[in-house]
């Protein structure tokens, strides 16, 4: 039973999240034989100012 957690910036529509979830579920079914009923996907939206890479916030001005 896979649990897929997707972390991304806010702003995707409900329809976009639905399409992403359906695509990932289908891919797991087609490539690994995992039943769609066994796949759980959780979307976590994180604001850019709370997302850091190499010590820099994504909300920080670009150099």
Long-range contacts (C-beta under 8 A, 24 or more apart in sequence): 1-38, 1-39, 1-40, 2-28, 2-34, 2-38, 2-39, 2-40, 3-40, 3-41, 3-42, 4-39, 4-40, 4-41, 4-42, 5-41, 5-42, 5-44, 6-41, 6-42, 6-43, 6-44, 7-44, 7-45, 7-46, 8-43, 8-44, 8-45, 8-46, 9-45, 9-46, 9-47, 9-48, 9-51, 9-58, 10-45, 10-46, 10-47, 12-43, 17-43
